[in-house]
Amino acid sequence: MLPRGRFEPVPGEPRLRNVVGTLPGRRPGIVVGAHYDTLAAPPGFVGANNGAAGTAAVIEVARALRRSRRPPDAREVRFVLFDGEEPASGLPEQSADFYHSGLRGSRAYVASHPRRTKAMFLLDYIANKGLRLPREGTSSRPLWARLRAAARAVGAQRIFPPGSGDPVIDDHSPFLRAGVPAVDLIDWTYDGHSLSDRLDKLSRRNLDAVGETIVEAVQRMR
């Protein structure tokens, strides 16, 4: 599924595992990530955009980069599917401190791999119809500028409008706290915490546009 893919434990959480794949290269490297867990409640939650779409995109970005010709000095690329993004208690709204009750996989990854990451791209709500991805309020501005340049190069600039949206605590947050530039791709207008998060709400075209943008952005980084 992922190049050199393997499970990584989440300390203190015996039921959780991150999935990590690697394209070898110069360090510090680049992380392309998404969370693959979904909400524990309500029963029957689908999670088409909130979990599944980002996971699918990371896998396809890995396949594309694996097939590409990479220069000898290319940076290492790590593809990380985080577990435990959602709090164990259930809905995120029930958590008084989402950073410490959720984000369990991403916090564990950052702690286990200090100084290994130069930049991080997080793919969260990225496939809904009408997708628009302004800069998430805490995302690194220079890295965001690079991403928008990549989007223009592949003809996907319509999805990445200028300006900034609301700040969101997400799996990129532990990277930011560790001093790593990171960007969170999330359309916060989408209702990702409901039973309506189904495949009929998604757009293959938008999912493809985000994936192509990430591939281009990673290939441009030196």
FIKOLZA-1660 file (N, C-alpha, C; in steps of 0.1 Angstrom, whole numbers, plus 5000, padded with zeros to 4 digits):
% residues 222
   i   px   py   pz ch aa at
   1 5008 4988 5000  A  M  N
   1 5000 5000 5000  A  M CA
   1 5009 5013 5000  A  M  C
   2 5018 5014 5010  A  L  N
   2 5027 5025 5010  A  L CA
   2 5041 5019 5008  A  L  C
   3 5050 5027 5002  A  P  N
   3 5064 5022 5000  A  P CA
   3 5071 5019 5014  A  P  C
   4 5076 5007 5015  A  R  N
   4 5083 5003 5028  A  R CA
   4 5073 5005 5040  A  R  C
   5 5060 5003 5037  A  G  N
   5 5050 5006 5048  A  G CA
   5 5052 4997 5060  A  G  C
   6 5049 5002 5071  A  R  N
   6 5049 4995 5084  A  R CA
   6 5041 5002 5094  A  R  C
   7 5037 4994 5104  A  F  N
   7 5030 5000 5116  A  F CA
   7 5040 5006 5126  A  F  C
   8 5035 5017 5132  A  E  N
   8 5043 5022 5143  A  E CA
   8 5033 5023 5155  A  E  C
   9 5038 5019 5167  A  P  N
   9 5029 5019 5179  A  P CA
   9 5027 5034 5183  A  P  C
  10 5016 5036 5190  A  V  N
  10 5013 5048 5197  A  V CA
  10 5015 5046 5212  A  V  C
  11 5026 5050 5218  A  P  N
  11 5028 5047 5232  A  P CA
  11 5017 5051 5241  A  P  C
  12 5013 5042 5250  A  G  N
  12 5002 5044 5259  A  G CA
  12 4989 5041 5253  A  G  C
  13 4988 5038 5240  A  E  N
  13 4975 5035 5233  A  E CA
  13 4977 5021 5226  A  E  C
  14 4975 5010 5233  A  P  N
  14 4978 4997 5227  A  P CA
  14 4969 4993 5216  A  P  C
  15 4958 5000 5214  A  R  N
  15 4949 4997 5203  A  R CA
  15 4951 5006 5191  A  R  C
  16 4960 5015 5192  A  L  N
  16 4963 5024 5181  A  L CA
  16 4976 5021 5174  A  L  C
  17 4976 5024 5161  A  R  N
  17 4988 5022 5153  A  R CA
  17 4988 5032 5141  A  R  C
  18 4999 5039 5140  A  N  N
  18 5001 5047 5128  A  N CA
  18 5006 5038 5117  A  N  C
  19 5004 5042 5104  A  V  N
  19 5009 5035 5093  A  V CA
  19 5019 5044 5086  A  V  C
  20 5031 5040 5084  A  V  N
  20 5042 5049 5079  A  V CA
  20 5049 5042 5067  A  V  C
  21 5050 5050 5056  A  G  N
  21 5057 5045 5044  A  G CA
  21 5068 5056 5042  A  G  C
  22 5079 5051 5034  A  T  N
  22 5090 5060 5032  A  T CA
  22 5096 5059 5018  A  T  C
  23 5098 5070 5012  A  L  N
  23 5107 5071 5000  A  L CA
  23 5120 5076 5005  A  L  C
  24 5131 5069 5005  A  P  N
  24 5144 5074 5011  A  P CA
  24 5149 5086 5004  A  P  C
  25 5157 5094 5011  A  G  N
  25 5163 5106 5006  A  G CA
  25 5169 5114 5016  A  G  C
  26 5173 5126 5013  A  R  N
  26 5180 5135 5022  A  R CA
  26 5171 5139 5034  A  R  C
  27 5177 5140 5045  A  R  N
  27 5170 5144 5057  A  R CA
  27 5174 5158 5062  A  R  C
  28 5166 5166 5068  A  P  N
  28 5152 5163 5072  A  P CA
  28 5143 5162 5060  A  P  C
  29 5132 5154 5061  A  G  N
  29 5124 5151 5049  A  G CA
  29 5110 5158 5050  A  G  C
  30 5101 5153 5042  A  I  N
  30 5088 5159 5041  A  I CA
  30 5078 5148 5045  A  I  C
  31 5068 5152 5053  A  V  N
  31 5057 5143 5057  A  V CA
  31 5045 5147 5050  A  V  C
  32 5038 5137 5043  A  V  N
  32 5025 5139 5038  A  V CA
  32 5016 5130 5046  A  V  C
  33 5006 5136 5053  A  G  N
  33 4998 5128 5062  A  G CA
  33 4983 5130 5062  A  G  C
  34 4976 5121 5068  A  A  N
  34 4962 5122 5070  A  A CA
  34 4958 5112 5081  A  A  C
  35 4946 5114 5087  A  H  N
  35 4942 5105 5097  A  H CA
  35 4933 5095 5091  A  H  C
  36 4934 5082 5095  A  Y  N
  36 4926 5072 5089  A  Y CA
  36 4915 5066 5099  A  Y  C
  37 4915 5071 5111  A  D  N
  37 4904 5068 5120  A  D CA
  37 4892 5076 5118  A  D  C
  38 4881 5072 5123  A  T  N
  38 4869 5080 5122  A  T CA
  38 4862 5081 5136  A  T  C
  39 4851 5087 5137  A  L  N
  39 4845 5089 5150  A  L CA
  39 4839 5076 5156  A  L  C
  40 4841 5075 5169  A  A  N
  40 4835 5063 5176  A  A CA
  40 4820 5064 5177  A  A  C
  41 4815 5076 5176  A  A  N
  41 4800 5079 5177  A  A CA
  41 4797 5090 5168  A  A  C
  42 4785 5090 5162  A  P  N
  42 4774 5081 5165  A  P CA
  42 4775 5068 5158  A  P  C
  43 4767 5058 5161  A  P  N
  43 4768 5045 5154  A  P CA
  43 4765 5046 5140  A  P  C
  44 4773 5039 5131  A  G  N
  44 4771 5040 5117  A  G CA
  44 4778 5051 5110  A  G  C
  45 4786 5058 5117  A  F  N
  45 4794 5069 5111  A  F CA
  45 4802 5065 5099  A  F  C
  46 4801 5072 5088  A  V  N
  46 4808 5067 5075  A  V CA
  46 4822 5074 5074  A  V  C
  47 4823 5087 5075  A  G  N
  47 4836 5093 5074  A  G CA
  47 4842 5094 5060  A  G  C
  48 4834 5096 5050  A  A  N
  48 4839 5096 5036  A  A CA
  48 4849 5107 5034  A  A  C
  49 4847 5119 5039  A  N  N
  49 4856 5130 5037  A  N CA
  49 4865 5131 5049  A  N  C
  50 4859 5129 5061  A  N  N
  50 4866 5130 5074  A  N CA
  50 4873 5117 5077  A  N  C
  51 4884 5115 5070  A  G  N
  51 4892 5103 5072  A  G CA
  51 4895 5096 5059  A  G  C
  52 4885 5091 5052  A  A  N
  52 4888 5082 5041  A  A CA
  52 4894 5089 5029  A  A  C
  53 4889 5102 5026  A  A  N
  53 4894 5109 5014  A  A CA
  53 4909 5112 5016  A  A  C
  54 4913 5117 5027  A  G  N
  54 4927 5121 5030  A  G CA
  54 4936 5109 5029  A  G  C
  55 4931 5097 5035  A  T  N
  55 4938 5085 5035  A  T CA
  55 4941 5080 5020  A  T  C
  56 4930 5081 5012  A  A  N
  56 4931 5077 4998  A  A CA
  56 4941 5085 4991  A  A  C
  57 4940 5098 4993  A  A  N
  57 4949 5108 4986  A  A CA
  57 4964 5105 4990  A  A  C
  58 4967 5103 5003  A  V  N
  58 4981 5100 5007  A  V CA
  58 4986 5087 5000  A  V  C
  59 4978 5077 4999  A  I  N
  59 4982 5065 4992  A  I CA
  59 4985 5067 4977  A  I  C
  60 4976 5075 4971  A  E  N
  60 4978 5078 4956  A  E CA
  60 4990 5087 4954  A  E  C
  61 4992 5097 4963  A  V  N
  61 5004 5106 4962  A  V CA
  61 5017 5097 4963  A  V  C
  62 5016 5088 4973  A  A  N
  62 5028 5079 4974  A  A CA
  62 5031 5071 4962  A  A  C
  63 5020 5066 4956  A  R  N
  63 5022 5058 4943  A  R CA
  63 5028 5067 4932  A  R  C
  64 5022 5079 4931  A  A  N
  64 5027 5088 4920  A  A CA
  64 5042 5091 4922  A  A  C
  65 5046 5095 4934  A  L  N
  65 5059 5099 4937  A  L CA
  65 5069 5087 4936  A  L  C
  66 5064 5075 4939  A  R  N
  66 5072 5063 4938  A  R CA
  66 5075 5060 4923  A  R  C
  67 5066 5063 4914  A  R  N
  67 5068 5061 4900  A  R CA
  67 5077 5072 4893  A  R  C
  68 5078 5083 4900  A  S  N
  68 5084 5095 4894  A  S CA
  68 5100 5093 4894  A  S  C
  69 5106 5101 4886  A  R  N
  69 5121 5102 4886  A  R CA
  69 5125 5112 4896  A  R  C
  70 5131 5108 4907  A  R  N
  70 5135 5117 4917  A  R CA
  70 5150 5120 4916  A  R  C
  71 5154 5133 4917  A  P  N
  71 5168 5136 4916  A  P CA
  71 5176 5130 4928  A  P  C
  72 5189 5128 4926  A  P  N
  72 5197 5121 4936  A  P CA
  72 5197 5128 4949  A  P  C
  73 5195 5141 4949  A  D  N
  73 5195 5149 4962  A  D CA
  73 5181 5151 4967  A  D  C
  74 5171 5144 4963  A  A  N
  74 5157 5145 4967  A  A CA
  74 5156 5143 4982  A  A  C
  75 5147 5150 4988  A  R  N
  75 5145 5148 5003  A  R CA
  75 5137 5135 5005  A  R  C
  76 5139 5129 5017  A  E  N
  76 5131 5118 5021  A  E CA
  76 5116 5122 5022  A  E  C
  77 5107 5114 5018  A  V  N
  77 5093 5116 5019  A  V CA
  77 5087 5105 5027  A  V  C
  78 5080 5109 5038  A  R  N
  78 5073 5099 5046  A  R CA
  78 5058 5102 5045  A  R  C
  79 5051 5091 5043  A  F  N
  79 5036 5091 5041  A  F CA
  79 5031 5085 5054  A  F  C
  80 5024 5093 5062  A  V  N
  80 5019 5089 5075  A  V CA
  80 5004 5089 5076  A  V  C
  81 4998 5078 5079  A  L  N
  81 4984 5077 5082  A  L CA
  81 4983 5076 5098  A  L  C
  82 4978 5087 5103  A  F  N
  82 4977 5088 5118  A  F CA
  82 4964 5081 5123  A  F  C
  83 4966 5074 5134  A  D  N
  83 4955 5068 5141  A  D CA
  83 4952 5078 5153  A  D  C
  84 4940 5077 5158  A  G  N
  84 4936 5084 5171  A  G CA
  84 4935 5099 5169  A  G  C
  85 4932 5104 5157  A  E  N
  85 4930 5118 5156  A  E CA
  85 4917 5123 5164  A  E  C
  86 4907 5114 5163  A  E  N
  86 4895 5117 5170  A  E CA
  86 4897 5113 5185  A  E  C
  87 4891 5120 5194  A  P  N
  87 4893 5117 5209  A  P CA
  87 4886 5103 5212  A  P  C
  88 4891 5096 5221  A  A  N
  88 4886 5083 5225  A  A CA
  88 4872 5085 5231  A  A  C
  89 4868 5097 5236  A  S  N
  89 4855 5099 5242  A  S CA
  89 4844 5099 5232  A  S  C
  90 4847 5101 5219  A  G  N
  90 4837 5101 5209  A  G CA
  90 4837 5114 5201  A  G  C
  91 4827 5122 5201  A  L  N
  91 4827 5134 5193  A  L CA
  91 4837 5144 5198  A  L  C
  92 4844 5151 5189  A  P  N
  92 4853 5161 5193  A  P CA
  92 4847 5172 5201  A  P  C
  93 4834 5176 5198  A  E  N
  93 4828 5186 5206  A  E CA
  93 4826 5183 5221  A  E  C
  94 4828 5170 5224  A  Q  N
  94 4827 5166 5238  A  Q CA
  94 4840 5167 5245  A  Q  C
  95 4850 5171 5238  A  S  N
  95 4864 5172 5244  A  S CA
  95 4867 5186 5248  A  S  C
  96 4871 5188 5261  A  A  N
  96 4874 5201 5265  A  A CA
  96 4888 5205 5260  A  A  C
  97 4897 5196 5258  A  D  N
  97 4910 5199 5253  A  D CA
  97 4914 5189 5242  A  D  C
  98 4910 5193 5230  A  F  N
  98 4911 5184 5218  A  F CA
  98 4926 5181 5215  A  F  C
  99 4935 5190 5218  A  Y  N
  99 4949 5187 5215  A  Y CA
  99 4954 5175 5222  A  Y  C
 100 4950 5174 5235  A  H  N
 100 4956 5163 5244  A  H CA
 100 4947 5151 5244  A  H  C
 101 4934 5152 5241  A  S  N
 101 4925 5141 5241  A  S CA
 101 4925 5134 5227  A  S  C
 102 4927 5142 5216  A  G  N
 102 4928 5137 5203  A  G CA
 102 4942 5138 5198  A  G  C
 103 4944 5137 5185  A  L  N
 103 4957 5139 5179  A  L CA
 103 4967 5129 5184  A  L  C
 104 4963 5118 5189  A  R  N
 104 4972 5108 5196  A  R CA
 104 4982 5103 5187  A  R  C
 105 4979 5099 5174  A  G  N
 105 4989 5094 5165  A  G CA
 105 4999 5104 5161  A  G  C
 106 4995 5116 5158  A  S  N
 106 5004 5127 5153  A  S CA
 106 5013 5131 5164  A  S  C
 107 5008 5133 5176  A  R  N
 107 5016 5137 5187  A  R CA
 107 5027 5126 5190  A  R  C
 108 5023 5113 5189  A  A  N
 108 5033 5102 5191  A  A CA
 108 5043 5102 5180  A  A  C
 109 5039 5105 5167  A  Y  N
 109 5049 5105 5156  A  Y CA
 109 5059 5116 5158  A  Y  C
 110 5055 5128 5161  A  V  N
 110 5064 5139 5163  A  V CA
 110 5074 5136 5174  A  V  C
 111 5069 5131 5185  A  A  N
 111 5078 5128 5196  A  A CA
 111 5088 5117 5193  A  A  C
 112 5084 5107 5184  A  S  N
 112 5093 5096 5181  A  S CA
 112 5103 5100 5170  A  S  C
 113 5101 5110 5163  A  H  N
 113 5110 5114 5152  A  H CA
 113 5114 5128 5152  A  H  C
 114 5121 5132 5163  A  P  N
 114 5126 5146 5164  A  P CA
 114 5136 5150 5153  A  P  C
 115 5134 5162 5148  A  R  N
 115 5144 5167 5138  A  R CA
 115 5145 5159 5125  A  R  C
 116 5135 5151 5122  A  R  N
 116 5135 5143 5110  A  R CA
 116 5127 5150 5099  A  R  C
 117 5119 5160 5102  A  T  N
 117 5109 5166 5093  A  T CA
 117 5112 5181 5090  A  T  C
 118 5113 5184 5077  A  K  N
 118 5115 5198 5073  A  K CA
 118 5102 5205 5070  A  K  C
 119 5092 5198 5065  A  A  N
 119 5079 5204 5062  A  A CA
 119 5068 5193 5063  A  A  C
 120 5056 5197 5065  A  M  N
 120 5045 5187 5067  A  M CA
 120 5032 5192 5060  A  M  C
 121 5026 5183 5051  A  F  N
 121 5014 5186 5045  A  F CA
 121 5003 5177 5051  A  F  C
 122 4992 5182 5056  A  L  N
 122 4981 5174 5062  A  L CA
 122 4969 5175 5052  A  L  C
 123 4964 5163 5049  A  L  N
 123 4952 5162 5040  A  L CA
 123 4940 5158 5048  A  L  C
 124 4931 5167 5050  A  D  N
 124 4919 5163 5059  A  D CA
 124 4906 5164 5051  A  D  C
 125 4899 5175 5051  A  Y  N
 125 4886 5176 5043  A  Y CA
 125 4890 5181 5029  A  Y  C
 126 4893 5172 5020  A  I  N
 126 4899 5176 5007  A  I CA
 126 4891 5172 4995  A  I  C
 127 4879 5166 4997  A  A  N
 127 4873 5160 4985  A  A CA
 127 4859 5163 4983  A  A  C
 128 4853 5172 4991  A  N  N
 128 4839 5176 4990  A  N CA
 128 4836 5184 4978  A  N  C
 129 4824 5183 4973  A  K  N
 129 4819 5192 4963  A  K CA
 129 4820 5206 4967  A  K  C
 130 4823 5215 4958  A  G  N
 130 4824 5229 4961  A  G CA
 130 4836 5232 4970  A  G  C
 131 4846 5224 4969  A  L  N
 131 4858 5225 4978  A  L CA
 131 4866 5238 4976  A  L  C
 132 4869 5245 4987  A  R  N
 132 4877 5256 4987  A  R CA
 132 4887 5255 4999  A  R  C
 133 4899 5257 4997  A  L  N
 133 4909 5255 5007  A  L CA
 133 4918 5268 5009  A  L  C
 134 4912 5278 5015  A  P  N
 134 4921 5290 5019  A  P CA
 134 4931 5285 5030  A  P  C
 135 4941 5293 5032  A  R  N
 135 4951 5289 5042  A  R CA
 135 4944 5288 5056  A  R  C
 136 4945 5276 5062  A  E  N
 136 4940 5274 5076  A  E CA
 136 4948 5283 5085  A  E  C
 137 4941 5289 5095  A  G  N
 137 4947 5300 5102  A  G CA
 137 4960 5299 5109  A  G  C
 138 4964 5286 5112  A  T  N
 138 4977 5284 5118  A  T CA
 138 4988 5279 5109  A  T  C
 139 4984 5276 5097  A  S  N
 139 4994 5270 5087  A  S CA
 139 5005 5280 5083  A  S  C
 140 5016 5274 5081  A  S  N
 140 5028 5282 5078  A  S CA
 140 5027 5290 5065  A  S  C
 141 5028 5303 5065  A  R  N
 141 5026 5311 5054  A  R CA
 141 5036 5308 5042  A  R  C
 142 5049 5307 5045  A  P  N
 142 5058 5304 5034  A  P CA
 142 5055 5290 5027  A  P  C
 143 5052 5280 5035  A  L  N
 143 5049 5267 5029  A  L CA
 143 5036 5268 5021  A  L  C
 144 5026 5276 5026  A  W  N
 144 5014 5278 5019  A  W CA
 144 5016 5285 5006  A  W  C
 145 5025 5294 5005  A  A  N
 145 5028 5301 4993  A  A CA
 145 5034 5291 4983  A  A  C
 146 5042 5282 4987  A  R  N
 146 5048 5271 4979  A  R CA
 146 5037 5262 4973  A  R  C
 147 5027 5259 4982  A  L  N
 147 5016 5250 4978  A  L CA
 147 5008 5257 4967  A  L  C
 148 5005 5270 4969  A  R  N
 148 4997 5277 4959  A  R CA
 148 5004 5278 4946  A  R  C
 149 5017 5279 4946  A  A  N
 149 5025 5280 4934  A  A CA
 149 5024 5266 4927  A  A  C
 150 5024 5255 4934  A  A  N
 150 5023 5242 4929  A  A CA
 150 5009 5240 4923  A  A  C
 151 4999 5245 4930  A  A  N
 151 4985 5244 4925  A  A CA
 151 4984 5252 4911  A  A  C
 152 4990 5263 4910  A  R  N
 152 4989 5271 4898  A  R CA
 152 4996 5263 4887  A  R  C
 153 5007 5256 4890  A  A  N
 153 5014 5248 4880  A  A CA
 153 5006 5237 4874  A  A  C
 154 4997 5231 4882  A  V  N
 154 4989 5220 4877  A  V CA
 154 4975 5223 4874  A  V  C
 155 4972 5236 4874  A  G  N
 155 4959 5241 4870  A  G CA
 155 4948 5239 4881  A  G  C
 156 4952 5239 4894  A  A  N
 156 4942 5237 4904  A  A CA
 156 4941 5249 4913  A  A  C
 157 4944 5261 4908  A  Q  N
 157 4944 5272 4917  A  Q CA
 157 4930 5276 4922  A  Q  C
 158 4920 5272 4915  A  R  N
 158 4906 5275 4919  A  R CA
 158 4903 5270 4932  A  R  C
 159 4910 5259 4937  A  I  N
 159 4907 5253 4949  A  I CA
 159 4914 5260 4961  A  I  C
 160 4924 5268 4958  A  F  N
 160 4933 5274 4968  A  F CA
 160 4932 5289 4967  A  F  C
 161 4921 5295 4972  A  P  N
 161 4919 5309 4971  A  P CA
 161 4928 5317 4980  A  P  C
 162 4931 5330 4977  A  P  N
 162 4939 5338 4986  A  P CA
 162 4931 5340 4999  A  P  C
 163 4939 5344 5009  A  G  N
 163 4932 5347 5022  A  G CA
 163 4934 5335 5032  A  G  C
 164 4929 5337 5044  A  S  N
 164 4930 5327 5054  A  S CA
 164 4917 5324 5060  A  S  C
 165 4915 5312 5065  A  G  N
 165 4903 5308 5072  A  G CA
 165 4906 5307 5087  A  G  C
 166 4897 5300 5094  A  D  N
 166 4897 5299 5108  A  D CA
 166 4909 5290 5112  A  D  C
 167 4915 5292 5124  A  P  N
 167 4925 5283 5129  A  P CA
 167 4918 5270 5134  A  P  C
 168 4925 5259 5131  A  V  N
 168 4920 5246 5134  A  V CA
 168 4931 5237 5141  A  V  C
 169 4927 5231 5152  A  I  N
 169 4936 5222 5159  A  I CA
 169 4935 5209 5151  A  I  C
 170 4946 5204 5146  A  D  N
 170 4945 5192 5137  A  D CA
 170 4958 5185 5138  A  D  C
 171 4960 5174 5130  A  D  N
 171 4972 5166 5131  A  D CA
 171 4985 5174 5126  A  D  C
 172 4983 5186 5121  A  H  N
 172 4995 5194 5118  A  H CA
 172 5000 5201 5130  A  H  C
 173 4991 5203 5140  A  S  N
 173 4995 5211 5152  A  S CA
 173 5007 5206 5160  A  S  C
 174 5009 5193 5162  A  P  N
 174 5021 5189 5169  A  P CA
 174 5034 5192 5161  A  P  C
 175 5033 5192 5148  A  F  N
 175 5044 5196 5140  A  F CA
 175 5048 5210 5142  A  F  C
 176 5037 5219 5142  A  L  N
 176 5039 5233 5144  A  L CA
 176 5045 5236 5157  A  L  C
 177 5041 5229 5168  A  R  N
 177 5046 5231 5181  A  R CA
 177 5060 5226 5182  A  R  C
 178 5064 5217 5174  A  A  N
 178 5078 5213 5173  A  A CA
 178 5087 5222 5164  A  A  C
 179 5081 5232 5159  A  G  N
 179 5089 5241 5150  A  G CA
 179 5090 5237 5136  A  G  C
 180 5081 5228 5131  A  V  N
 180 5082 5223 5118  A  V CA
 180 5071 5231 5109  A  V  C
 181 5074 5237 5098  A  P  N
 181 5064 5243 5090  A  P CA
 181 5054 5233 5085  A  P  C
 182 5041 5236 5086  A  A  N
 182 5031 5227 5083  A  A CA
 182 5019 5234 5077  A  A  C
 183 5012 5227 5068  A  V  N
 183 5000 5232 5062  A  V CA
 183 4988 5222 5064  A  V  C
 184 4977 5227 5068  A  D  N
 184 4965 5218 5070  A  D CA
 184 4955 5221 5059  A  D  C
 185 4953 5211 5050  A  L  N
 185 4943 5213 5040  A  L CA
 185 4929 5208 5045  A  L  C
 186 4920 5217 5048  A  I  N
 186 4908 5214 5054  A  I CA
 186 4897 5224 5050  A  I  C
 187 4886 5220 5044  A  D  N
 187 4875 5229 5041  A  D CA
 187 4866 5229 5053  A  D  C
 188 4868 5238 5062  A  W  N
 188 4861 5238 5075  A  W CA
 188 4846 5241 5074  A  W  C
 189 4841 5245 5062  A  T  N
 189 4827 5247 5059  A  T CA
 189 4820 5234 5058  A  T  C
 190 4827 5223 5056  A  Y  N
 190 4821 5210 5053  A  Y CA
 190 4818 5204 5067  A  Y  C
 191 4806 5197 5068  A  D  N
 191 4802 5191 5080  A  D CA
 191 4807 5177 5080  A  D  C
 192 4819 5176 5086  A  G  N
 192 4826 5163 5087  A  G CA
 192 4823 5154 5099  A  G  C
 193 4814 5159 5107  A  H  N
 193 4811 5152 5120  A  H CA
 193 4796 5148 5120  A  H  C
 194 4792 5142 5109  A  S  N
 194 4777 5139 5109  A  S CA
 194 4776 5126 5100  A  S  C
 195 4764 5121 5101  A  L  N
 195 4761 5109 5093  A  L CA
 195 4759 5112 5078  A  L  C
 196 4759 5125 5075  A  S  N
 196 4758 5130 5061  A  S CA
 196 4771 5129 5053  A  S  C
 197 4782 5126 5060  A  D  N
 197 4795 5126 5054  A  D CA
 197 4797 5113 5046  A  D  C
 198 4790 5112 5034  A  R  N
 198 4790 5100 5026  A  R CA
 198 4796 5103 5012  A  R  C
 199 4798 5092 5005  A  L  N
 199 4805 5093 4992  A  L CA
 199 4797 5103 4982  A  L  C
 200 4784 5104 4983  A  D  N
 200 4777 5113 4974  A  D CA
 200 4780 5127 4976  A  D  C
 201 4787 5131 4987  A  K  N
 201 4791 5145 4990  A  K CA
 201 4804 5148 4984  A  K  C
 202 4811 5138 4978  A  L  N
 202 4825 5140 4974  A  L CA
 202 4826 5142 4959  A  L  C
 203 4838 5148 4955  A  S  N
 203 4840 5150 4941  A  S CA
 203 4854 5144 4937  A  S  C
 204 4854 5135 4927  A  R  N
 204 4866 5129 4922  A  R CA
 204 4876 5140 4917  A  R  C
 205 4870 5149 4910  A  R  N
 205 4878 5160 4904  A  R CA
 205 4886 5168 4914  A  R  C
 206 4879 5171 4925  A  N  N
 206 4886 5179 4936  A  N CA
 206 4896 5171 4943  A  N  C
 207 4893 5158 4945  A  L  N
 207 4903 5149 4952  A  L CA
 207 4915 5148 4943  A  L  C
 208 4913 5147 4930  A  D  N
 208 4925 5146 4921  A  D CA
 208 4933 5159 4920  A  D  C
 209 4926 5170 4921  A  A  N
 209 4933 5183 4920  A  A CA
 209 4942 5185 4932  A  A  C
 210 4937 5181 4944  A  V  N
 210 4945 5182 4956  A  V CA
 210 4957 5173 4955  A  V  C
 211 4955 5160 4951  A  G  N
 211 4966 5151 4950  A  G CA
 211 4976 5156 4940  A  G  C
 212 4972 5161 4929  A  E  N
 212 4982 5166 4919  A  E CA
 212 4990 5177 4925  A  E  C
 213 4983 5186 4932  A  T  N
 213 4990 5197 4938  A  T CA
 213 5001 5193 4948  A  T  C
 214 4997 5183 4957  A  I  N
 214 5007 5178 4966  A  I CA
 214 5019 5172 4960  A  I  C
 215 5016 5164 4949  A  V  N
 215 5028 5157 4942  A  V CA
 215 5037 5168 4936  A  V  C
 216 5031 5178 4930  A  E  N
 216 5039 5189 4925  A  E CA
 216 5047 5197 4936  A  E  C
 217 5040 5199 4947  A  A  N
 217 5047 5207 4958  A  A CA
 217 5059 5199 4963  A  A  C
 218 5057 5186 4965  A  V  N
 218 5068 5177 4971  A  V CA
 218 5079 5177 4961  A  V  C
 219 5076 5175 4948  A  Q  N
 219 5087 5174 4938  A  Q CA
 219 5095 5187 4937  A  Q  C
 220 5089 5198 4940  A  R  N
 220 5096 5211 4939  A  R CA
 220 5105 5214 4951  A  R  C
 221 5103 5207 4962  A  M  N
 221 5110 5210 4974  A  M CA
 221 5124 5204 4974  A  M  C
 222 5134 5213 4978  A  R  N
 222 5148 5209 4978  A  R CA
 222 5154 5210 4992  A  R  C
% end
